[in-house]
Amino acid sequence: MNWKMILTAVLLIGGVAIFPGCKGQEEHPRGEDQVLPAVTVAVEEVREEVARSRIEVVGTLEAVERASISARISGQIIELPVVLGSKVNSGDMLVKISAGEISAKVLQAEAQLSQARRNLAREKKLLKQGASTQETVKTLTDVTRIAEAAYEEAQTMLDYTIIAAPFSGTVTRKIANIGDMASPGMVLLQIENGENLQVLAQVPEALLLSVVVGDSLSIEVPSAKLILIGEVAEVAPTADPMSRTAPVKIDIAPGTDLRVGQFARISIEGSEETTLMVSRSALVLRGQMEMVFVVDKGGRTARMRLVRTGAAYGDEVEIVSGLDPGELVVVSKSDKLQDGQPLDITVQ
């Protein structure tokens, strides 16, 4: 019994010693890292350049000519021959207001003027015959002038019963209807001339001094897929203390795809700043990452470097962070390089 137990223990110990030896025989020795081939590339220096920052502000297209049509007298609207969207010419009747008392005043003023003129003519005739005095004639002359002024006033008020279009355009708002009571200052209609447009933008006060009447600004109208060049027509001299912005109006050329109320973006040049620039071909995009390959100090190896870019200017792009002035970056075959790859350099 004892010799059997001793034999079993010996076999178990031998098996433990054998299995590690078998596992070691299955492992293969680790090979050396694969050597990357050298790639011939062009490089350039990261350079400092002075560039103007560009800031976008938003604006809205509006008509240069637009007017809110309001009443000057009280009365009931009896004629309104236009509807929303109606095209009108300068001088066309837009609204007619009934005002019987004004018509009565015109008749009364006309009668008083006629009587004053007759009295003045009679006294002048009597003066020539020596039957009147110069003072009487002078008094009646003043009375006649007063009557003329009263008649002109009444006639002017009567003219206010008919409201005409001040310019050719389109009715863009219609607030009143036939039968409504109009009162002085009450807005009845709004008309706009959509042929001549401008952009109204609220410019931050920090940029206000850089915008001058006559400047040319780039304007993008996304809904029309247009980029225009506009000329600054008006600049407010002061900023709103609440919003810290000031209105700026920019004239633009008319277009068939442009409409009043469209959204616009205006690009304004800011102050001059020193920035780092590289060619766009140096930039490599992998997913959400932006990177370039920098030549190491030995000048033989490419090193991947994550960067953050800014504005693009033609074939150049601004580097906000990740590079230093004077460093060499690869500008050809960048998308085929790997970190640590040997380089055969040709300076661009």
Contacts in CASP RR format, 6 or more apart in sequence:
PFRMAT RR
TARGET T0000
AUTHOR 0000-0000-0000
METHOD contacts of the structure
MODEL  1
MNWKMILTAVLLIGGVAIFPGCKGQEEHPRGEDQVLPAVTVAVEEVREEV
ARSRIEVVGTLEAVERASISARISGQIIELPVVLGSKVNSGDMLVKISAG
EISAKVLQAEAQLSQARRNLAREKKLLKQGASTQETVKTLTDVTRIAEAA
YEEAQTMLDYTIIAAPFSGTVTRKIANIGDMASPGMVLLQIENGENLQVL
AQVPEALLLSVVVGDSLSIEVPSAKLILIGEVAEVAPTADPMSRTAPVKI
DIAPGTDLRVGQFARISIEGSEETTLMVSRSALVLRGQMEMVFVVDKGGR
TARMRLVRTGAAYGDEVEIVSGLDPGELVVVSKSDKLQDGQPLDITVQ
36 338 0 8 1.000
36 340 0 8 1.000
36 341 0 8 1.000
36 342 0 8 1.000
37 341 0 8 1.000
37 342 0 8 1.000
38 341 0 8 1.000
38 342 0 8 1.000
38 343 0 8 1.000
38 344 0 8 1.000
39 302 0 8 1.000
39 333 0 8 1.000
39 336 0 8 1.000
39 337 0 8 1.000
39 341 0 8 1.000
39 342 0 8 1.000
39 343 0 8 1.000
39 344 0 8 1.000
40 333 0 8 1.000
40 343 0 8 1.000
40 344 0 8 1.000
40 345 0 8 1.000
40 346 0 8 1.000
41 302 0 8 1.000
41 330 0 8 1.000
41 331 0 8 1.000
41 332 0 8 1.000
41 333 0 8 1.000
41 334 0 8 1.000
41 337 0 8 1.000
41 343 0 8 1.000
41 344 0 8 1.000
41 345 0 8 1.000
41 346 0 8 1.000
42 330 0 8 1.000
42 331 0 8 1.000
42 332 0 8 1.000
42 345 0 8 1.000
42 346 0 8 1.000
42 347 0 8 1.000
42 348 0 8 1.000
43 295 0 8 1.000
43 328 0 8 1.000
43 329 0 8 1.000
43 330 0 8 1.000
43 331 0 8 1.000
43 343 0 8 1.000
43 345 0 8 1.000
43 346 0 8 1.000
43 347 0 8 1.000
43 348 0 8 1.000
44 278 0 8 1.000
44 279 0 8 1.000
44 282 0 8 1.000
44 328 0 8 1.000
44 329 0 8 1.000
44 331 0 8 1.000
44 347 0 8 1.000
44 348 0 8 1.000
45 325 0 8 1.000
45 326 0 8 1.000
45 327 0 8 1.000
45 328 0 8 1.000
45 329 0 8 1.000
46 276 0 8 1.000
46 277 0 8 1.000
46 278 0 8 1.000
46 319 0 8 1.000
46 323 0 8 1.000
46 324 0 8 1.000
46 325 0 8 1.000
46 326 0 8 1.000
46 327 0 8 1.000
46 328 0 8 1.000
46 329 0 8 1.000
47 276 0 8 1.000
47 277 0 8 1.000
47 278 0 8 1.000
47 325 0 8 1.000
47 326 0 8 1.000
48 274 0 8 1.000
48 275 0 8 1.000
48 276 0 8 1.000
48 277 0 8 1.000
48 325 0 8 1.000
49 274 0 8 1.000
49 275 0 8 1.000
49 276 0 8 1.000
49 277 0 8 1.000
50 272 0 8 1.000
50 273 0 8 1.000
50 274 0 8 1.000
50 275 0 8 1.000
51 272 0 8 1.000
51 273 0 8 1.000
51 274 0 8 1.000
51 275 0 8 1.000
51 277 0 8 1.000
51 311 0 8 1.000
51 313 0 8 1.000
51 318 0 8 1.000
52 269 0 8 1.000
52 270 0 8 1.000
52 271 0 8 1.000
52 272 0 8 1.000
52 273 0 8 1.000
53 269 0 8 1.000
53 270 0 8 1.000
53 271 0 8 1.000
53 273 0 8 1.000
53 311 0 8 1.000
54 267 0 8 1.000
54 268 0 8 1.000
54 269 0 8 1.000
54 270 0 8 1.000
54 311 0 8 1.000
55 207 0 8 1.000
55 267 0 8 1.000
55 268 0 8 1.000
55 269 0 8 1.000
55 270 0 8 1.000
56 265 0 8 1.000
56 266 0 8 1.000
56 267 0 8 1.000
56 268 0 8 1.000
57 201 0 8 1.000
57 202 0 8 1.000
57 203 0 8 1.000
57 204 0 8 1.000
57 207 0 8 1.000
57 265 0 8 1.000
57 266 0 8 1.000
57 268 0 8 1.000
58 201 0 8 1.000
58 202 0 8 1.000
58 263 0 8 1.000
58 264 0 8 1.000
58 265 0 8 1.000
58 266 0 8 1.000
59 199 0 8 1.000
59 200 0 8 1.000
59 201 0 8 1.000
59 202 0 8 1.000
59 263 0 8 1.000
59 264 0 8 1.000
59 265 0 8 1.000
59 266 0 8 1.000
60 199 0 8 1.000
60 200 0 8 1.000
60 201 0 8 1.000
60 261 0 8 1.000
60 262 0 8 1.000
60 263 0 8 1.000
60 264 0 8 1.000
61 197 0 8 1.000
61 198 0 8 1.000
61 199 0 8 1.000
61 200 0 8 1.000
61 221 0 8 1.000
61 252 0 8 1.000
61 258 0 8 1.000
61 259 0 8 1.000
61 260 0 8 1.000
61 261 0 8 1.000
61 262 0 8 1.000
61 264 0 8 1.000
62 192 0 8 1.000
62 197 0 8 1.000
62 198 0 8 1.000
62 199 0 8 1.000
62 200 0 8 1.000
62 260 0 8 1.000
62 261 0 8 1.000
63 192 0 8 1.000
63 193 0 8 1.000
63 194 0 8 1.000
63 196 0 8 1.000
63 197 0 8 1.000
63 198 0 8 1.000
63 260 0 8 1.000
64 193 0 8 1.000
64 196 0 8 1.000
64 197 0 8 1.000
64 198 0 8 1.000
64 251 0 8 1.000
65 167 0 8 1.000
65 169 0 8 1.000
65 192 0 8 1.000
65 193 0 8 1.000
65 194 0 8 1.000
65 196 0 8 1.000
66 172 0 8 1.000
66 190 0 8 1.000
66 191 0 8 1.000
66 192 0 8 1.000
66 193 0 8 1.000
67 166 0 8 1.000
67 167 0 8 1.000
67 190 0 8 1.000
67 191 0 8 1.000
67 192 0 8 1.000
68 187 0 8 1.000
68 189 0 8 1.000
68 190 0 8 1.000
69 94 0 8 1.000
69 95 0 8 1.000
69 163 0 8 1.000
69 187 0 8 1.000
69 188 0 8 1.000
69 189 0 8 1.000
69 190 0 8 1.000
69 191 0 8 1.000
70 184 0 8 1.000
70 185 0 8 1.000
70 186 0 8 1.000
70 187 0 8 1.000
70 188 0 8 1.000
71 95 0 8 1.000
71 97 0 8 1.000
71 160 0 8 1.000
71 163 0 8 1.000
71 182 0 8 1.000
71 183 0 8 1.000
71 184 0 8 1.000
71 185 0 8 1.000
71 186 0 8 1.000
71 188 0 8 1.000
72 160 0 8 1.000
72 184 0 8 1.000
72 185 0 8 1.000
73 97 0 8 1.000
73 99 0 8 1.000
73 102 0 8 1.000
73 157 0 8 1.000
73 160 0 8 1.000
73 161 0 8 1.000
73 182 0 8 1.000
73 184 0 8 1.000
74 99 0 8 1.000
74 181 0 8 1.000
74 182 0 8 1.000
74 183 0 8 1.000
74 184 0 8 1.000
75 97 0 8 1.000
75 98 0 8 1.000
75 99 0 8 1.000
75 181 0 8 1.000
75 182 0 8 1.000
75 183 0 8 1.000
76 97 0 8 1.000
76 98 0 8 1.000
76 179 0 8 1.000
76 180 0 8 1.000
76 181 0 8 1.000
76 182 0 8 1.000
77 95 0 8 1.000
77 96 0 8 1.000
77 97 0 8 1.000
77 98 0 8 1.000
77 176 0 8 1.000
77 177 0 8 1.000
77 178 0 8 1.000
77 179 0 8 1.000
77 180 0 8 1.000
77 181 0 8 1.000
77 182 0 8 1.000
77 188 0 8 1.000
78 96 0 8 1.000
78 97 0 8 1.000
78 98 0 8 1.000
78 178 0 8 1.000
78 179 0 8 1.000
79 93 0 8 1.000
79 95 0 8 1.000
79 96 0 8 1.000
79 178 0 8 1.000
80 94 0 8 1.000
80 95 0 8 1.000
80 96 0 8 1.000
80 176 0 8 1.000
80 177 0 8 1.000
80 178 0 8 1.000
81 93 0 8 1.000
81 94 0 8 1.000
82 88 0 8 1.000
82 94 0 8 1.000
82 171 0 8 1.000
82 174 0 8 1.000
82 189 0 8 1.000
83 171 0 8 1.000
83 174 0 8 1.000
84 171 0 8 1.000
84 172 0 8 1.000
84 173 0 8 1.000
84 174 0 8 1.000
85 170 0 8 1.000
85 171 0 8 1.000
85 172 0 8 1.000
86 170 0 8 1.000
86 171 0 8 1.000
87 168 0 8 1.000
87 169 0 8 1.000
87 170 0 8 1.000
88 94 0 8 1.000
88 165 0 8 1.000
88 168 0 8 1.000
88 169 0 8 1.000
88 170 0 8 1.000
88 171 0 8 1.000
88 191 0 8 1.000
89 165 0 8 1.000
89 168 0 8 1.000
89 169 0 8 1.000
90 164 0 8 1.000
90 165 0 8 1.000
90 166 0 8 1.000
90 167 0 8 1.000
90 168 0 8 1.000
91 164 0 8 1.000
91 165 0 8 1.000
91 166 0 8 1.000
92 164 0 8 1.000
92 165 0 8 1.000
93 162 0 8 1.000
93 163 0 8 1.000
93 164 0 8 1.000
93 165 0 8 1.000
94 163 0 8 1.000
94 164 0 8 1.000
94 165 0 8 1.000
94 171 0 8 1.000
94 188 0 8 1.000
94 189 0 8 1.000
94 191 0 8 1.000
95 162 0 8 1.000
95 163 0 8 1.000
95 176 0 8 1.000
95 182 0 8 1.000
95 188 0 8 1.000
95 189 0 8 1.000
96 161 0 8 1.000
96 162 0 8 1.000
96 163 0 8 1.000
97 160 0 8 1.000
97 161 0 8 1.000
97 162 0 8 1.000
97 163 0 8 1.000
97 182 0 8 1.000
98 161 0 8 1.000
99 157 0 8 1.000
99 158 0 8 1.000
99 161 0 8 1.000
102 154 0 8 1.000
102 157 0 8 1.000
102 158 0 8 1.000
102 160 0 8 1.000
102 161 0 8 1.000
103 158 0 8 1.000
105 154 0 8 1.000
105 157 0 8 1.000
106 151 0 8 1.000
106 154 0 8 1.000
106 155 0 8 1.000
106 157 0 8 1.000
106 158 0 8 1.000
108 154 0 8 1.000
109 147 0 8 1.000
109 150 0 8 1.000
109 151 0 8 1.000
109 153 0 8 1.000
109 154 0 8 1.000
109 155 0 8 1.000
110 151 0 8 1.000
110 154 0 8 1.000
112 147 0 8 1.000
112 150 0 8 1.000
112 151 0 8 1.000
113 144 0 8 1.000
113 147 0 8 1.000
113 148 0 8 1.000
113 150 0 8 1.000
113 151 0 8 1.000
115 147 0 8 1.000
116 140 0 8 1.000
116 143 0 8 1.000
116 144 0 8 1.000
116 146 0 8 1.000
116 147 0 8 1.000
117 144 0 8 1.000
117 147 0 8 1.000
119 140 0 8 1.000
119 143 0 8 1.000
119 144 0 8 1.000
120 137 0 8 1.000
120 140 0 8 1.000
120 141 0 8 1.000
120 143 0 8 1.000
120 144 0 8 1.000
123 132 0 8 1.000
123 136 0 8 1.000
123 137 0 8 1.000
123 140 0 8 1.000
124 137 0 8 1.000
126 132 0 8 1.000
127 133 0 8 1.000
127 134 0 8 1.000
127 136 0 8 1.000
127 137 0 8 1.000
163 188 0 8 1.000
165 191 0 8 1.000
166 191 0 8 1.000
167 191 0 8 1.000
167 193 0 8 1.000
168 193 0 8 1.000
169 191 0 8 1.000
169 192 0 8 1.000
169 193 0 8 1.000
169 194 0 8 1.000
170 191 0 8 1.000
170 192 0 8 1.000
170 193 0 8 1.000
170 194 0 8 1.000
171 189 0 8 1.000
171 190 0 8 1.000
171 191 0 8 1.000
172 190 0 8 1.000
172 191 0 8 1.000
172 192 0 8 1.000
172 260 0 8 1.000
173 189 0 8 1.000
173 190 0 8 1.000
174 189 0 8 1.000
175 187 0 8 1.000
175 188 0 8 1.000
175 189 0 8 1.000
175 190 0 8 1.000
176 182 0 8 1.000
176 186 0 8 1.000
176 188 0 8 1.000
176 189 0 8 1.000
182 188 0 8 1.000
192 260 0 8 1.000
194 254 0 8 1.000
194 260 0 8 1.000
195 254 0 8 1.000
196 251 0 8 1.000
196 254 0 8 1.000
197 251 0 8 1.000
197 252 0 8 1.000
197 254 0 8 1.000
197 258 0 8 1.000
197 260 0 8 1.000
198 233 0 8 1.000
198 249 0 8 1.000
198 250 0 8 1.000
198 251 0 8 1.000
198 252 0 8 1.000
199 219 0 8 1.000
199 230 0 8 1.000
199 249 0 8 1.000
199 250 0 8 1.000
199 252 0 8 1.000
199 264 0 8 1.000
199 266 0 8 1.000
200 247 0 8 1.000
200 248 0 8 1.000
200 249 0 8 1.000
201 247 0 8 1.000
201 248 0 8 1.000
201 250 0 8 1.000
201 264 0 8 1.000
201 266 0 8 1.000
202 243 0 8 1.000
202 245 0 8 1.000
202 246 0 8 1.000
202 247 0 8 1.000
202 248 0 8 1.000
203 211 0 8 1.000
203 245 0 8 1.000
203 246 0 8 1.000
203 247 0 8 1.000
203 248 0 8 1.000
203 268 0 8 1.000
204 244 0 8 1.000
204 245 0 8 1.000
205 239 0 8 1.000
205 244 0 8 1.000
205 245 0 8 1.000
205 246 0 8 1.000
207 268 0 8 1.000
207 270 0 8 1.000
208 235 0 8 1.000
208 236 0 8 1.000
208 239 0 8 1.000
208 246 0 8 1.000
208 248 0 8 1.000
210 268 0 8 1.000
210 269 0 8 1.000
210 270 0 8 1.000
210 271 0 8 1.000
211 217 0 8 1.000
211 232 0 8 1.000
211 235 0 8 1.000
211 248 0 8 1.000
211 268 0 8 1.000
212 232 0 8 1.000
212 235 0 8 1.000
213 232 0 8 1.000
213 233 0 8 1.000
213 234 0 8 1.000
213 235 0 8 1.000
214 231 0 8 1.000
214 232 0 8 1.000
214 233 0 8 1.000
215 231 0 8 1.000
215 232 0 8 1.000
216 229 0 8 1.000
216 230 0 8 1.000
216 231 0 8 1.000
216 232 0 8 1.000
217 229 0 8 1.000
217 230 0 8 1.000
217 231 0 8 1.000
217 232 0 8 1.000
217 250 0 8 1.000
217 266 0 8 1.000
217 267 0 8 1.000
217 268 0 8 1.000
218 227 0 8 1.000
218 228 0 8 1.000
218 229 0 8 1.000
218 230 0 8 1.000
218 266 0 8 1.000
218 267 0 8 1.000
219 227 0 8 1.000
219 228 0 8 1.000
219 229 0 8 1.000
219 230 0 8 1.000
219 250 0 8 1.000
219 252 0 8 1.000
219 264 0 8 1.000
219 265 0 8 1.000
219 266 0 8 1.000
219 267 0 8 1.000
220 226 0 8 1.000
220 227 0 8 1.000
220 228 0 8 1.000
220 264 0 8 1.000
220 265 0 8 1.000
220 267 0 8 1.000
221 227 0 8 1.000
221 228 0 8 1.000
221 257 0 8 1.000
221 258 0 8 1.000
221 262 0 8 1.000
221 263 0 8 1.000
221 264 0 8 1.000
222 263 0 8 1.000
222 265 0 8 1.000
223 262 0 8 1.000
223 263 0 8 1.000
224 257 0 8 1.000
224 258 0 8 1.000
224 262 0 8 1.000
225 257 0 8 1.000
226 257 0 8 1.000
226 258 0 8 1.000
228 252 0 8 1.000
228 253 0 8 1.000
230 250 0 8 1.000
230 251 0 8 1.000
230 252 0 8 1.000
230 253 0 8 1.000
231 250 0 8 1.000
231 251 0 8 1.000
232 248 0 8 1.000
232 249 0 8 1.000
232 250 0 8 1.000
232 251 0 8 1.000
233 249 0 8 1.000
233 250 0 8 1.000
233 251 0 8 1.000
234 247 0 8 1.000
234 248 0 8 1.000
234 249 0 8 1.000
235 246 0 8 1.000
235 248 0 8 1.000
236 246 0 8 1.000
236 247 0 8 1.000
236 248 0 8 1.000
237 246 0 8 1.000
238 246 0 8 1.000
239 245 0 8 1.000
239 246 0 8 1.000
240 246 0 8 1.000
250 266 0 8 1.000
252 258 0 8 1.000
275 318 0 8 1.000
275 319 0 8 1.000
275 320 0 8 1.000
276 318 0 8 1.000
276 319 0 8 1.000
276 323 0 8 1.000
276 324 0 8 1.000
276 325 0 8 1.000
277 313 0 8 1.000
277 316 0 8 1.000
277 317 0 8 1.000
277 318 0 8 1.000
277 319 0 8 1.000
278 292 0 8 1.000
278 316 0 8 1.000
278 317 0 8 1.000
278 319 0 8 1.000
278 323 0 8 1.000
278 329 0 8 1.000
278 331 0 8 1.000
279 315 0 8 1.000
279 316 0 8 1.000
279 317 0 8 1.000
279 331 0 8 1.000
280 312 0 8 1.000
280 314 0 8 1.000
280 315 0 8 1.000
280 316 0 8 1.000
280 317 0 8 1.000
281 315 0 8 1.000
281 331 0 8 1.000
281 332 0 8 1.000
281 334 0 8 1.000
282 292 0 8 1.000
282 293 0 8 1.000
282 329 0 8 1.000
282 330 0 8 1.000
282 331 0 8 1.000
282 334 0 8 1.000
283 290 0 8 1.000
283 291 0 8 1.000
283 292 0 8 1.000
283 307 0 8 1.000
283 309 0 8 1.000
283 317 0 8 1.000
283 334 0 8 1.000
284 290 0 8 1.000
284 291 0 8 1.000
284 292 0 8 1.000
284 293 0 8 1.000
284 334 0 8 1.000
284 335 0 8 1.000
285 291 0 8 1.000
289 306 0 8 1.000
290 306 0 8 1.000
290 307 0 8 1.000
290 308 0 8 1.000
290 309 0 8 1.000
291 304 0 8 1.000
291 305 0 8 1.000
291 306 0 8 1.000
291 307 0 8 1.000
292 304 0 8 1.000
292 305 0 8 1.000
292 307 0 8 1.000
292 323 0 8 1.000
292 329 0 8 1.000
292 330 0 8 1.000
292 334 0 8 1.000
293 302 0 8 1.000
293 303 0 8 1.000
293 304 0 8 1.000
293 305 0 8 1.000
293 329 0 8 1.000
293 330 0 8 1.000
293 334 0 8 1.000
293 337 0 8 1.000
293 339 0 8 1.000
294 302 0 8 1.000
294 303 0 8 1.000
294 304 0 8 1.000
294 305 0 8 1.000
294 323 0 8 1.000
294 327 0 8 1.000
294 328 0 8 1.000
294 329 0 8 1.000
294 330 0 8 1.000
295 301 0 8 1.000
295 302 0 8 1.000
295 303 0 8 1.000
295 327 0 8 1.000
295 328 0 8 1.000
295 329 0 8 1.000
295 330 0 8 1.000
295 343 0 8 1.000
295 345 0 8 1.000
296 302 0 8 1.000
296 303 0 8 1.000
299 328 0 8 1.000
299 343 0 8 1.000
299 345 0 8 1.000
300 342 0 8 1.000
300 343 0 8 1.000
301 340 0 8 1.000
301 341 0 8 1.000
301 342 0 8 1.000
301 343 0 8 1.000
302 330 0 8 1.000
302 337 0 8 1.000
302 338 0 8 1.000
302 339 0 8 1.000
302 340 0 8 1.000
302 341 0 8 1.000
302 342 0 8 1.000
302 343 0 8 1.000
303 339 0 8 1.000
303 340 0 8 1.000
304 337 0 8 1.000
304 338 0 8 1.000
304 339 0 8 1.000
304 340 0 8 1.000
305 322 0 8 1.000
305 323 0 8 1.000
306 322 0 8 1.000
307 319 0 8 1.000
307 320 0 8 1.000
307 321 0 8 1.000
307 322 0 8 1.000
307 323 0 8 1.000
308 319 0 8 1.000
308 320 0 8 1.000
308 321 0 8 1.000
308 322 0 8 1.000
309 317 0 8 1.000
309 318 0 8 1.000
309 319 0 8 1.000
309 320 0 8 1.000
310 317 0 8 1.000
310 318 0 8 1.000
310 319 0 8 1.000
310 320 0 8 1.000
311 317 0 8 1.000
311 318 0 8 1.000
312 318 0 8 1.000
323 329 0 8 1.000
328 345 0 8 1.000
330 337 0 8 1.000
330 343 0 8 1.000
331 348 0 8 1.000
332 348 0 8 1.000
END
